[in-house]
Amino acid sequence: MLDEALLRRFDLAISLELPDQQQIHELIRLVLKEGKFAFDGKVSMKKLIEQAQGLSYYSIQKTLINAIKRSLFALKDSPAIKPKINTQIWQDLLVQEKEALATT
């Protein structure tokens, strides 16, 4: 997203690859490492990982954290011992993120 004239001023270019399925799974595990949240199981983990492919680590983490927040907000009147992350919310956020990145 940087101007070509600006890029020519740098001597070194670093390419960062997008995460593969295994790396996405590991990122999800790290985000949820404290074990305070679990997925509701309405959408399979495999399908969520496949849908997250093509996004950066940052975009995946951002959408997952937003899904956690929205899921908690939806449960505010009925607190659970171990809140469930609404996988449909996360799936919708992944789609929105991909659409937003495609238009930039």
C-alpha positions in Angstrom: 0.0 0.0 0.0 3.1 2.2 -0.1 3.8 4.5 -3.0 6.4 3.1 -5.5 8.6 6.2 -5.2 8.8 5.6 -1.5 9.6 1.9 -1.9 12.6 2.7 -4.1 14.2 4.5 -1.2 14.6 1.3 0.8 17.5 -1.1 0.2 15.8 -4.1 1.7 12.4 -5.6 1.1 10.9 -8.2 3.4 8.1 -10.4 2.2 5.8 -11.8 4.9 3.8 -14.8 3.8 0.2 -15.4 4.8 -0.4 -18.1 7.4 -1.3 -21.6 6.2 -3.9 -23.8 7.8 -1.6 -25.2 10.5 -0.4 -21.7 11.4 -4.0 -20.4 11.6 -4.9 -23.2 14.0 -1.9 -22.4 16.1 -2.9 -18.7 16.2 -6.4 -19.6 17.3 -4.9 -21.8 20.0 -2.7 -18.9 21.2 -5.5 -16.4 21.3 -7.6 -18.8 23.3 -4.7 -20.2 25.4 -6.2 -19.2 28.8 -9.1 -21.6 28.1 -11.8 -19.1 29.1 -13.6 -19.4 25.8 -14.7 -22.2 23.6 -16.4 -22.3 20.2 -20.1 -23.1 20.1 -19.6 -25.8 17.5 -22.2 -24.5 15.1 -19.5 -24.1 12.4 -16.6 -26.6 12.3 -13.1 -25.5 13.2 -11.9 -26.8 9.8 -14.4 -24.6 7.9 -13.4 -21.6 10.0 -9.7 -22.2 9.3 -10.4 -22.6 5.6 -12.4 -19.4 5.6 -9.5 -17.5 7.4 -7.0 -18.5 4.7 -5.9 -15.6 2.6 -6.0 -13.2 5.6 -3.0 -12.0 7.6 -2.2 -13.0 11.2 -3.5 -9.6 12.3 -6.8 -9.8 10.4 -7.5 -13.3 11.8 -6.7 -12.3 15.3 -8.7 -9.1 15.0 -11.8 -10.9 13.7 -11.5 -13.6 16.4 -11.2 -11.0 19.2 -14.2 -9.1 17.8 -16.2 -12.3 17.6 -15.4 -13.0 21.3 -16.5 -9.4 22.3 -19.7 -9.7 20.3 -20.4 -13.2 21.7 -19.9 -11.9 25.2 -22.2 -8.9 24.6 -24.9 -11.3 23.3 -24.6 -13.3 26.5 -24.6 -10.4 28.9 -28.1 -11.4 30.3 -27.2 -15.0 30.8 -23.6 -15.4 32.0 -22.1 -18.8 31.4 -19.4 -20.6 33.3 -17.3 -20.9 30.1 -18.6 -18.5 27.5 -19.0 -19.8 23.9 -17.7 -18.0 20.9 -20.5 -17.7 18.4 -18.8 -19.2 15.3 -21.4 -17.7 13.0 -20.3 -14.2 14.2 -16.7 -15.0 13.5 -17.5 -16.5 10.1 -19.4 -13.3 9.2 -16.5 -11.1 10.4 -14.0 -13.2 8.3 -16.1 -12.6 5.2 -16.4 -8.9 5.9 -12.6 -8.6 6.4 -11.9 -10.3 3.1 -14.4 -8.1 1.3 -12.9 -4.9 2.9 -9.4 -6.0 1.9 -10.5 -6.8 -1.7 -11.8 -3.2 -2.1 -8.6 -1.5 -1.0 
